[in-house]
Amino acid sequence: MDSANLEYREGSSDKVYTAEIVPVAAGFVVNFAYGRRGNTMTTGTKTAQPVDYAKAKKIFDALIDSKLGKGYVNKSTPTTVYATYGGDKRAQSGYKPQLLCMIEESDLEKYFLDPAFFMMEKMDGERRMAKKLGADIFGVNKKGEIVPLPTKIISEMQKLPDCVLDGEQVGDILFVFDCLESEGVDVRGKSAEERYTLAQGLCSPTNAGIQVVKAYATTAGKRKEFAAIKARKGEGVVFKKRDSQYKSGRPNSGGPHLKFKFVATATCEVLSQNGFKRSVSLGMEGDPGILVSVGNVTIPANFQIPAPGTLCEIRYLYAFPNGGSLYQPVYLGPRPDQTKADDISTLKLKQGTDEEDN
């Protein structure tokens, strides 16, 4: 046996684990993948370098024995990572999300007062569209690629008419904030207010896996919710112009859809591991194709240490103006939906002195 498909079900846990011996030019490697059923699988290898078959088989057998000892059992059919939509996980969906430009704290008052803009909470997850076309239900990531959806979201999408919803996936919940298609009709040309109303009509308030993000239109309502989101340490808020249409991509500046984050985040590329420490050095793009160091970050124990070249999301307080090193960086996890590190010019810089706050 050179491959195995295992599963673990107990209570609310429903996990799958696959492993296989793969022949390569210099010998054999033992690769694995694991995750919750229906979700994107986390992948890895047990062999940093190719080994001969006998050693690969020994590693493979020990791996499977350890999983069986933890309660996993063999499955009768192979695990399909993208069971909800056939084809390559890199297949393009034909949809690209509308992206938002950042505003500064000094801009907030303008949008609190402007009745042409309504405000919503910016959820802290992964950008995700969800499409239902008959029996076919699948997700779309920030790059427009087809990705799986959690079972909980799929079960709720099955109750809806054909549609395309845009939102943020947080765990196994889709927080919806826009609608691109409703009952087979493209509504991207309608106003943001009309599209939001359509999303509300499609999604039942009692849905467990799909929830519509609340919108606030009055100055008092925006201020009150902003304070509440900040108090519970939410990620930020989004302002949308009521009469704006849905247009894919990000404008060079401004635009009808804008975001404000309470904490800054950046997509960085791992340059190297720092010795044997749970720490890696990070880089961001300076000149096109040139990575510039922006310091180090500690990898929490509940994350695998990312390999060089991995793109990851980093939360930070600010970056120092000279050199761009991140202050108080926190590793949030890998960013498989991104294709390159952010430009270093997008960093939130510390104002005034270069010295740390006291």
C-alpha positions in Angstrom: 0.0 0.0 0.0 1.6 3.3 -1.2 -1.4 5.5 -0.4 -3.9 5.8 2.4 -7.2 7.7 2.9 -8.2 8.0 6.5 -11.0 9.7 8.3 -11.9 10.7 11.9 -15.4 11.3 13.1 -16.3 12.0 16.7 -18.8 14.5 18.0 -18.4 17.7 16.0 -15.1 16.5 14.6 -15.1 15.4 10.9 -11.5 15.2 9.6 -9.7 13.5 6.7 -6.1 12.6 6.3 -4.3 11.3 3.2 -0.7 10.1 2.7 1.1 8.7 -0.3 4.6 7.6 -1.4 5.4 9.6 -4.5 8.3 8.6 -6.9 10.5 11.5 -7.9 13.7 11.7 -10.0 16.0 11.1 -7.0 14.0 8.5 -5.2 10.7 8.7 -3.2 9.0 11.2 -0.9 6.2 10.7 1.6 3.6 13.5 1.3 0.4 14.1 3.3 -2.7 16.3 3.5 -5.2 16.8 6.2 -8.1 19.0 7.2 -11.8 19.2 7.9 -14.0 17.4 5.4 -15.0 19.7 2.5 -12.4 22.3 3.3 -9.1 23.2 1.7 -6.5 20.6 2.8 -3.2 21.6 4.5 -0.4 19.7 2.8 3.2 18.8 3.7 5.9 16.1 3.4 7.6 13.8 5.8 10.8 13.7 3.7 12.7 16.8 3.3 14.9 15.1 0.7 14.1 12.1 -1.5 14.9 8.7 0.0 15.0 5.1 -1.3 11.8 3.1 -1.4 12.5 1.0 1.7 13.0 4.1 3.9 10.0 5.8 2.3 7.8 2.7 3.1 9.0 2.7 6.7 8.2 6.4 7.1 4.8 5.9 5.4 3.9 2.8 7.6 4.9 4.6 10.8 2.8 7.6 9.8 -0.3 5.6 9.1 0.1 3.5 12.3 0.3 6.7 14.3 -2.9 8.0 12.8 -4.7 4.7 13.3 -3.6 4.8 16.9 -5.3 8.2 17.3 -8.6 6.9 16.2 -8.5 7.4 12.4 -10.0 4.7 10.3 -9.5 3.7 6.6 -11.9 5.1 4.1 -13.4 2.9 1.4 -13.1 5.7 -1.2 -10.3 8.2 -1.8 -10.6 11.7 -0.3 -11.6 14.4 -2.8 -10.4 17.7 -1.6 -12.6 19.6 -4.1 -15.6 17.3 -3.9 -18.1 20.2 -4.4 -16.7 21.1 -7.8 -14.9 19.0 -10.3 -11.6 20.0 -11.9 -8.3 21.6 -10.9 -8.3 23.7 -7.8 -6.6 26.4 -9.9 -9.5 26.6 -12.4 -10.7 30.1 -12.9 -14.3 30.8 -12.0 -14.9 33.8 -14.3 -15.5 36.0 -11.3 -13.2 38.5 -9.7 -14.0 40.4 -6.5 -14.4 44.1 -6.1 -11.4 45.3 -3.9 -11.3 48.2 -1.5 -8.9 51.1 -1.0 -7.7 51.9 2.5 -8.6 55.2 4.2 -6.9 56.8 7.2 -8.4 57.6 10.6 -8.5 61.2 9.6 -11.0 60.3 6.8 -13.5 58.6 9.1 -15.5 61.7 10.0 -16.3 62.4 6.4 -17.9 59.0 5.9 -19.7 59.1 9.2 -21.4 62.3 8.1 -22.0 61.5 4.4 -25.5 60.0 3.9 -24.4 58.7 0.5 -22.3 56.0 2.3 -23.5 53.2 4.5 -21.1 51.3 6.8 -20.6 47.6 7.6 -18.2 45.6 9.7 -15.1 44.3 8.0 -15.0 40.7 9.0 -11.6 39.0 9.7 -11.5 36.0 7.4 -10.8 35.0 3.8 -12.5 36.8 0.9 -15.0 34.3 -0.6 -17.7 34.2 -3.2 -20.3 31.4 -3.2 -22.1 30.3 -6.3 -25.1 28.1 -6.7 -26.1 26.9 -10.2 -28.5 24.1 -10.0 -26.9 21.3 -8.1 -23.4 22.8 -8.5 -22.1 24.8 -5.6 -18.6 26.1 -5.2 -16.5 28.9 -3.7 -14.3 31.5 -5.4 -11.3 33.0 -3.7 -9.7 36.5 -4.0 -7.8 35.4 -7.2 -11.0 34.2 -8.9 -10.1 30.6 -8.5 -12.5 27.8 -7.7 -12.2 26.6 -4.1 -14.3 24.3 -1.8 -16.8 25.5 0.7 -17.4 24.0 4.1 -20.3 21.6 4.4 -22.2 24.0 6.6 -22.1 26.7 3.9 -23.0 24.2 1.2 -26.0 23.0 3.1 -27.3 26.5 3.3 -26.6 27.4 -0.3 -28.6 24.3 -1.3 -31.7 26.0 0.1 -31.2 29.2 -2.1 -32.2 29.9 -5.7 -29.3 30.2 -8.2 -27.2 33.1 -7.1 -23.7 34.4 -6.5 -23.0 35.9 -3.1 -19.9 37.8 -2.1 -18.6 37.8 1.4 -15.9 36.8 3.9 -15.5 33.3 5.1 -14.7 33.0 8.8 -14.3 29.4 9.8 -17.4 27.6 8.4 -19.6 30.7 8.2 -20.0 32.9 5.1 -20.6 36.5 6.1 -22.3 38.0 3.1 -22.1 41.7 2.2 -23.0 41.7 -1.6 -24.8 39.9 -4.3 -23.6 39.5 -7.9 -26.3 37.3 -9.4 -29.9 36.6 -8.1 -32.0 33.9 -9.6 -29.9 33.7 -12.7 -29.9 37.5 -13.3 -26.6 39.5 -13.2 -27.2 42.4 -10.8 -23.7 43.9 -10.7 -25.1 46.9 -12.6 -27.5 47.7 -9.8 -26.7 50.0 -6.9 -24.9 48.7 -3.8 -28.0 49.4 -1.8 -30.2 47.3 -4.2 -27.7 44.4 -4.2 -27.5 44.4 -0.4 -31.3 44.2 -0.2 -31.2 41.3 -2.6 -28.7 39.5 -0.4 -30.9 40.1 2.6 -33.9 38.6 0.7 -31.9 35.5 -0.3 -30.4 34.7 3.0 -32.7 33.8 5.9 -31.8 35.5 9.3 -31.9 32.0 10.9 -29.2 30.5 8.6 -26.4 28.9 10.5 -23.8 28.9 7.7 -24.6 32.1 5.9 -25.2 35.4 7.6 -25.7 38.9 6.1 -23.4 41.6 7.6 -25.5 44.4 9.1 -25.3 47.8 7.4 -25.7 51.2 9.1 -26.9 54.3 7.2 -27.3 57.1 9.7 -24.5 59.1 11.3 -25.5 58.0 14.8 -25.8 54.4 13.7 -22.4 54.4 12.1 -20.7 56.0 15.1 -22.3 53.6 17.6 -21.4 50.5 15.6 -17.9 51.8 14.9 -17.3 52.2 18.7 -18.7 48.7 19.3 -16.6 47.0 16.7 -13.5 48.8 18.0 -14.3 47.8 21.6 -14.5 44.1 20.7 -11.3 44.4 18.8 -12.8 43.8 15.4 -10.7 44.1 12.2 -12.3 47.3 10.9 -15.2 48.8 8.9 -16.2 49.2 5.2 -18.0 52.2 3.7 -20.0 51.7 0.5 -21.6 54.3 -1.7 -25.3 53.5 -1.9 -25.6 54.1 -5.7 -22.3 52.4 -6.7 -22.1 49.4 -9.1 -20.1 46.3 -8.6 -16.8 46.5 -10.5 -14.0 43.9 -10.2 -10.5 44.9 -9.1 -9.2 47.8 -7.1 -9.1 51.5 -8.2 -5.8 53.3 -8.1 -7.1 55.4 -5.2 -10.4 56.3 -3.6 -13.4 54.7 -5.1 -17.0 54.0 -3.9 -16.0 51.1 -1.6 -13.5 51.9 1.1 -12.1 50.2 4.2 -10.5 51.2 7.5 -8.6 48.7 9.7 -8.0 49.1 13.4 -4.8 47.1 13.0 -2.6 46.9 10.0 -1.9 43.7 8.1 0.5 42.9 5.3 1.1 39.9 3.0 4.8 39.0 3.3 7.0 36.3 1.9 9.1 34.0 4.1 12.8 34.5 3.3 14.3 31.9 5.7 13.9 30.2 9.1 16.0 31.7 11.8 18.2 28.8 12.7 16.3 26.2 14.8 14.0 28.8 16.3 10.3 29.1 15.7 11.0 32.3 13.9 11.3 33.3 10.2 12.5 36.4 8.4 10.1 38.3 6.2 10.3 40.1 3.0 8.1 42.5 1.0 8.4 43.7 -2.6 10.6 46.8 -3.1 11.3 47.3 -6.7 9.3 44.9 -8.9 10.5 41.4 -8.2 13.0 42.5 -5.5 12.2 41.4 -1.9 13.2 43.8 0.9 13.6 42.5 4.5 10.9 43.7 6.9 12.1 41.9 10.0 11.3 38.7 11.8 8.1 37.1 13.2 7.7 34.3 15.8 5.5 31.3 14.6 2.9 30.3 17.2 3.0 26.7 18.4 -0.4 25.9 16.7 1.1 26.7 13.2 3.6 24.8 11.1 6.8 26.7 10.5 6.3 28.0 6.9 8.9 27.2 4.3 10.9 29.8 2.5 8.8 31.3 -0.3 5.5 30.9 1.6 3.2 33.9 1.5 1.7 34.7 4.9 -0.4 37.3 6.6 1.2 39.4 9.3 -0.6 41.8 11.7 1.5 44.7 13.0 1.2 47.9 14.9 3.3 50.0 12.4 6.5 49.9 10.4 9.5 52.0 11.1 10.1 54.6 8.4 13.8 53.8 7.9 14.0 50.2 6.8 10.4 49.3 7.1 10.8 46.7 9.9 7.5 45.7 11.4 6.8 46.6 15.0 5.0 44.0 17.1 4.4 41.6 14.2 1.9 38.7 14.8 1.8 35.7 12.4 -1.8 35.0 11.3 -1.2 32.1 8.9 -0.4 31.4 5.3 -2.0 33.2 2.4 -2.5 30.6 -0.4 -5.0 33.0 -2.1 -2.2 35.6 -2.9 0.4 35.4 -5.7 3.0 37.8 -4.3 4.0 39.8 -1.3 2.6 43.3 -0.8 4.6 46.3 -1.9 6.7 47.8 1.0 5.2 51.2 0.1 1.8 50.1 1.4 3.1 49.6 5.0 1.5 51.7 7.8 4.4 53.8 9.1 5.0 55.1 12.6 4.4 58.8 12.6 7.0 61.2 13.9 10.0 59.6 15.7 11.6 56.2 14.8 11.7 55.2 18.5 9.3 52.8 20.0 6.4 54.0 22.1 6.9 54.0 25.9 
